[in-house]
Each structure stands twice: as structure tokens, then as C-alpha cells.
């Protein structure tokens, strides 16, 4: 680079303070905006992935035959590479209402029946268990319960009403549901089973009636999954759920949750299980199904359906990815605006410095050297703006949760948990992407300076010296 190029570039930068400051400010805002937006979206993606894998496990197997659930768990651990642990679960939809309230005042809930010791092996259930209803409350249960046995009720407060089975236990409610029902651990909640059809005498005589059978359970604790969508459920012992919802749960498990040695191998594990469950060429059951099928049990044409966490959440994952791409494109337009701003200010600078350009060319400056002066001016605008934008972006992302909390105290909730799923806004600023943003800001600044630089370099020296 010619020795006069950086000197004149900085001199012109200082000469046009207002326009140069506007260009630097534009680059700063553009870079800072992209860093904040992409940092939030990348953080949301990472947090969402962790939440979905942690709350639904990397692979879920849905059986469609009368199975021995525990035998299938052991068979999958033994025969499928990558499967570390397995836990059976059952699902049911019902209502939940505080004891003493009418069921009509209850809330629709999803009941998940689990084997707690097995569930603790496939997920971080124990870390999610909590006693209170606030983030500051200690993660705990009633004294009668433990993370391995979270449903165990105190001997002094055994639930009454109908006994669904002799060893009936309590339930654990999600943090959101606990708040909505205004309950706390130690209180009791009534849950109706699926509606039963009975022939009886109605108001107008005999006929078919729908009767809801309710049972009272002691709330032995609450859990916080870290995700609003998974905090609105009831956890129940799987044996209680099977006894209570016996009309709606035809088999020992609606699904098996699998923990893998590497969650990223979920597609390979899915393919391996599907191969093991495929019927033999002669039409007989696969060894896996035959070994875990109850004697005389029914088997549907497709005995097992295997889905990964990506399959189960395809819509939301695609929506987040599309929104991330859209936001990058929208915020990226700010660089184009900055390029036009720099180009317009540089064009004005060329007009004002026409005589100086003529003097420079007359003293022997080359075409490349003359254009480099204005390209250098654009480079300094882009580099200074990118550096300051990096500082602004990192400052905002480092303190964004404090900013949000401060606005919440003022009554302005920009990121409500019920919409964005997470109580705290996740941030993930990735170094390679930040470097690409900084490089892009400098490149767009140079592109904005390109036409004015070409125009300056192609001016006729003689005409430039006579310019007024």
C-alpha cells in the first residue's frame, strides 16, 4: 500500500466527521443488532434441543402389541448398540381439580405414568423435582418421598376414597399446573378416570349414562422441567395409572423412552430397532417381538413405531430454523442500507475533493493508489463500526436477562414464558458466526465505497485542477 493512502483515508475520515460518524453508527447498529438477534435465536435453538431431548429422550418406541414392558426394555438395551437405558411410560388425558372443588372447575391435564427408578436413569427427573412454587425454592419433595420414590405419601395422610390398588401412591405436579390449581406439596388433588358408560336410570328414565369416577391423590411434590410446555402435566406411578385408567390404557406401556450413549446417533438407533422389529420373510413375528410378547397377546401389523426427538418435534424445529433464517435476512438488510449510506457520503466526498484528487494525480499517484484512498476510507468506517458493534452486541447479550427482568418489574414482559417456553431468555453467541458478521460489515463498507473510488480514480487530472 502506498504510504499516502492510509494518511489521506484517515484525513478524509476526519474531514467529513458528520457523514463518517453516521456511517460508523450505521455499521455499529447493524452489527450489534445481528449479534443480538442471532445470539437469541441460536440460544433458543440450543435450549430447545436440550429441553426436547431431556424431556422426551432422544428416541421413543411406541409398541402396538400386548407386551412385557420391562422385558422389551432389557431386550433393547441388550440388542441395540447405543441404547444405554430404557423406561416404559403410559399416557392419559383427564382433568385435575383441588380436593373439594367441582370437577367442572378442573383443568385439562396430561397424566404420564412412569417407573421412577427407571425414569431417573433415562432423564434428569431427580434434578427437576421441587417443593415450592418459586425459582428460589429448594429442589425437594415431601419428607416421605425421595427422587427414587417421588410418589411415596406419608403414612399419616394416606389418600382415602376409592382404593385403586393397595399400594396406591401420590402424584407430582408440574410447576405451571401447581400454580394454576393453587396447590402446594402436601395438598390433595382429585383426578377423574376416563368416562365410563353405564346403563342406569337417568332423569328421563333408563338409558346410557356417562359417569366420571374421581380419585383423590396426595401431591408429594412438584417438578420444573425448565420448559413451560412440559410443566403442565401430572406425573403418576405407572402401576397406579394402569389401574386407574384401565379402560383407556390397553397395554403395559404406551411408549418406551430410551437414553443413548450419544443423542446424535438417534437416527442410527431408530434404523436398528426398526430392523429388529421387522417381520420375518415367512410372515412370523421378529425374535424381538416374539420374546417380549405376552402369551396369547394380540400383535398389530406394525408392532413397533420408532420416532426420534426430531420426528416428534419436526414442526417446531422447522419453524424455529425458518424464523432464524428470516431474521438473519431481515437484519442483514441493514448492511445494504449502510453500504448505500457510505456510498452516498463517499460520492459527496469525491465531489468536494476533486481538486485535491487532480493534484494527487498530477504528483504521480496511480489509478489504484487514488481509488485505494477512498476504499481505505470505507474500510476504516467499516472496521471501526464493526468493532464498536461487537462491543454493543456483547454488552447487550451479556446483560439481556437483567434488562428483561427490569422491564418485567416495570410491568412490561417482552418475553412471556407462556409464549417463549423458557423463564430465562437463552443466549448463545458463537465465535465463528460473529467473525463472519464482522467480516461482512467490512465487506459491505468496501462495496459501498467501490463506485466513488472508481469515479475518483477515473477523473481527468487537468479538469480536476480547474474544478470549482
N, C-alpha and C positions, 0 to 999 in steps of 0.2 A: 504494500500500500504506500502511495506517495505520502511524504511527510506532511504535506499541507492539508491532506484530506481530513484527518480527524480534527485538526485545528479549526478548519473552516466549518466542518459539520457542527462542532460544539459552539462555535461563534454564532452560526445562524440559528442554532437552537436557543441560544441566549437572546439573540436579536428579536426573535418572534416569541417572546415569553408567553403571551396570552394563548396564541394558537398552539404552541408546543405544550403548554400546560393542559390545554383541552385534549390534545391527542394523548398525552400521558395519562390523564384522568380517565379517558375512554378505555384505554388498554387496561388500566388498573381495575376498573369496574367490570370489564368483560372477563378478565382472568379470575378475579375474586368470585364473580357470580358462577362461572363454570365450576370452579373448585368446590364451592359450597353445594351447588345442585348435584353434581356428580358424586361428591362425598356422601351426601344424604342418601342418594339412590343406591350407591354401592353398599353403604352401611345397611340399608333396609334389605337389600338382596341377601347379604351375608347373614343378617339376623333372622330373616325369614327362612333361609335354608336350615340354619341351626335349629330353629323352632320346629319346623316341619319334621326334620329327622328326629329331633329329641322327643317330640310328642306323638309321632305316628310310626317311628322307626324306619330304617331305610327300605325294608321290604315287608310287605304284608301278604300273607297267604290266606285265601278265603276257601274253606272246604265246602263241598256240596255233596257230602255223604255222611252216613252215621259213623262217626269216627271216635277213636280213643284219643282225645286231645293230647294228653301227656305222652302217649306213645308216638304220635306224629311229631311232637316237639323233639323227642330224643332221636327219632329217625332222621329228621332234617339236620340236626347237629352232627350226627354221625356220618351221613352220606353226602352232604353238600359242602364242598370246600368254601370256606369264608364265613359260614354260619357259626357264630360263637354261642349264642343263647337264643331261646325261643320261649314265648309266653302266650298262652291262649287267653282270649277275651271274648265277651259276649256284649251285645248292644241291645238297647231297648229305648223306645220313646214313650214318655209319660208326662205326668205333672208333678210338681212339688209345692207344698204349702206348709207354713208353720203349723205346729200342733194347735188345735183349737179353732183354726180358720176353716172356712168352707173350701172344698176342693176347687170350686168355681173361681176362687180368688188366687189359685195357684198359678205357677209359671210353667210353660212347657220346657222340659229338660230332656237331655240325653243321658241315659244311665249306661255306664261302662262297668261291666263286671270283670274283675281282674283277680288273678292269684298274686297277691302282693309280693311274696318272696321271689317268684319268677319275674314279675314285672320290674322289681328292683334290679334284676340282672340285665334287662334289655333297655331300661331307660333310667333317667336320673330322678325317679319318683321321690326317693327319700329326701333329696335336696329341695324339692318343691313343697313339701309338707310344712304347714304353718299353723299357728294357733290364732293369731289375731287377724284384723282386717286392714291393717295399715302396713306400708312397706317397712316401717321401723320395728314391727313386731318380730319376736324371735321365731325362727323356723322350728315348730314344735307341734305336738299333739297333746291330747289329754294324757294324764299320767298313766291311765290304763293301757294306752296304745304305744306302739313303737314303730319306727319306719318299716320294720319287717312285718309287723302285725298292726297296721294303722286303723283297722276296723274294730279292734277289741274294745268293748264297752266295760265300764266299771261294774262290779258285782252289785253295787247299791242302786244302780239306775238301769237295770236291765229293761229293755223295751217290753211293754205289755201287749195288749190287743192280741190279734191272731198270731200264733207262732208259726212262721213259715217253715222253720226247721229247728230242731233242738239246739243247734249251735249257732243260731242266728246272731249276727254281729251288727255293728253300726255302719254309718256311711261317712264319707269325706266329701265335702262340697268345694267346688271351685271358688276362688276369691270373689269373682264377679257375682256368682249366684248367691253366695253368703251375704253379700251386701244387698242385693236386690230383695232377698227374703228377710233381711234384717235379723239374721240369726248369728249365733256365735257358737264355737265348740262347747258342747255340754247341753245345748238346747236339743229339742226334738223336732223332727220334720216328718210329715205324713206324705206317703207316696202311694198313689193308686196303681194297681196292676192293670194290665190290659183289660178292656171292657169284656165282660163275659155275657154271652147270650143265654137267657133263661126263659123258660115257659112259666108264666105266672099270671097272677091276676093284676091287671093294670087298672087305671082309673075307669076305663070303659068296659071292664070285664077281663076275660082271659086274653092272652096274646103274648107275643115275644117282647121281652124287655132287655135293655142293655144295662147291666149293673156294674158299677165300679167298686172293686174291693180294695180298700186302703189299708196300709200298714204303717205303723209309727216306728221310725228309726232314730237312734241317738246319733247326733252329729259329733263324731270323735275328733274332728279336726278339719282344716281347710288346706288347700294347696294353691300355689301360684305357679302356673306354667311359664310365666313371662310373656304370654301371648293372650290377648283378650279373647280370641276365638276359642281357645281351649280352657278358659276359666269359667265357663258357664255349664259345666257338666256335674253329674253325681257319680262318684266312684263307690262301688259296692263290691263286696266279696262275690266272686263268680258263682259260688255254690248258692248263695242267697239269691242272686239274680236268676239263676236257672230254676230255683224252686218258686220264686215269686212270679216270674214271667214265663211260667212253664208253657202257657198256651202260645206264646209268641216266639219262644226260643226252642226250635225243634232238635237241636244237637248241642253237643258239649262246648262248642266254640263257633262263633261267627267268623272269627279270624285268628290267625297266629301272627304275633309281632316278632320279627327277627332282628337281632343285633348282629352286625357283621364286623369282621376284623378291620375292614376298610369300607366305609359307606359308599365310596366312589365305585366299588365293584358291584353295585346293586343290580345293574343290567346283566352282568355275567351270572350272578346268583339266580336271578329270575329265570334265565335261559336254562340253567342246570336243573332247577326244580321242575320246570315245565317238561324237560326231557325225562326226568324220573317219574313224573305222574302220567305220562302218555300211555294210552292203552297199547297192549302188545299186538303184533300183527294178526294173531289168531282171534282178537276181539276180547281176550280176557283182561282182567284188571292188571295194572302195573304192580310190581312187587311192593312199591311204597304204599299204594292204596290198599292192597290186599293185606299187608302186615298191620296196618293201623285201622282197618275197618272192623266195626263190631260184628259179631257173629249174626248173620242174617240181616244186617243193616242194608238200607237202600243206598244205591250209588247212582247219581245223576250222570248223564252222558259226558259232562265235563266235570270231573270230580274236584279239581283244584283250579282256582284262578289266582295268579300271582301278579301283584302290582307293586311297583316301586313307589317311593315317595314322590318321584317326578310324575308318574302316571296319576297318582291320587290328587295332585295339586297342579295339573297341567295348565288349567285356565288362569289361576292367579300368577303362576310363574311367567307365563307368556305375557300377561297384562303388565306385570312389573318390568319385564325386559323391554316391551314396546314403549312403555312410558319413559323408561330411562333413555332409550334411543331418541324419542321425540324431544325430550327436554334438552339433550345434547345438541340436537339440530337447532332448536329454537334459540338456546343460549349462544350457539356458535354463530348465529346471525349477527350477534353484537360485534364480532371481529370484522365482519364485512362492513358494518356501519363505520367502525373505527378506521378501516382501510380507506373508505371514501372520505372520511374527515381528514385523515392525514394527507390524502391525495389533493384535496381542495386547498389545504393550508400550504402545502408544498408548491402548488401551482401559483398561488399568490406570492410566495417567496421568490420563485423564479422570475416573475414579472418585476418585482421590486429590486432584484439583484441582477438585472440584465446587464447593466454597465459593468458591474464587478465581474460578471462572467466573461464579458468581452475582454477586460483587462487580463483576466486569468488565462484566457486562450491566447492572447497576444504575447504573454510571457512564456508560452511554450507548453501550457497544460494540455494534455491529451484529451481525446473524447472520453476515454474510460475514466481518466482522473477527474474530469469535470462531473460526469454522472455519479462517480463514487462519492462526491461531496454531499449530494442530496440523498443518495441511498444511505450514506452514513448517518445523515440527519434522521432519516426514518428508522434506521437501526437503533440509534440511541433512544428515540421516543419509545420504540417497542421494548427495548431491553429494560429501560427504567420503569416503564409501565408494568411489564411482566413481573419484575422484582417486587414492586410495591403491591401489585395484585396478589402475588404469592403471600406476602405478609398479611394483607387484608383477609384473604381466604382462610389461611391457617388460624388467624386470630378469631374469626367468626366460628369456624368449625370446632375450635378448642373450647369455646365458651357458649356454644349454641344452646346447650341444655340449661345453663344459667339464665340465658336470655328468655327462653321459653318459660321457665319457672317464674321469672319475674313478671312476664306478661300474664301468666295464669293468676298470680296474686292480684293483678290489676283487673281481673275478670275477662281477659282475652286469652282464649285457648286456641292457638293456631294448629295444634296437632292433638286433637282429642283421641284418647285411647280407643274409644269405641269405633273409630273410623280407621285409624292407622295401626291398630292392633297392639302396639307397644307403648308402655308407660313412659319410657325414655326414648328420645329420638336417636337412633343408631347412626354413627358416623364412621366411615371407612375411607380415609384419604390414601390412595395408592400412589406410591412414588413414581412408577413409570408413566401413569396417566398424567400426573402433574407435570412431569418433564415434557410430555407431548403437548400439553396445553401451553406451557411457556414457549416452546419452540414454535407452535402455531401462531402465538401472538406476535413473535418477532417476524415470522414469515409474512403474515398479513400486513404488518407495518412496512416491510420492504416492498410488498406488492403495491401498497398504496403510494409509495414513493417512486415507483418504477417509471410511470409515464412522465411526471415532472422532471425526473432525472434525465430521461431520454430527450425531452424537449430542451433542457438546459444544454445538453451536450451537442445538440444539433443546431444551436443558434449560430448565425454568421457573426464572427468576431467584429467585423467592420461595422455592421448595422448595430450590433450591441453597444459599441462605443458611442454611437450617436443617439442612443435611446434616451429619451427624457422621462 
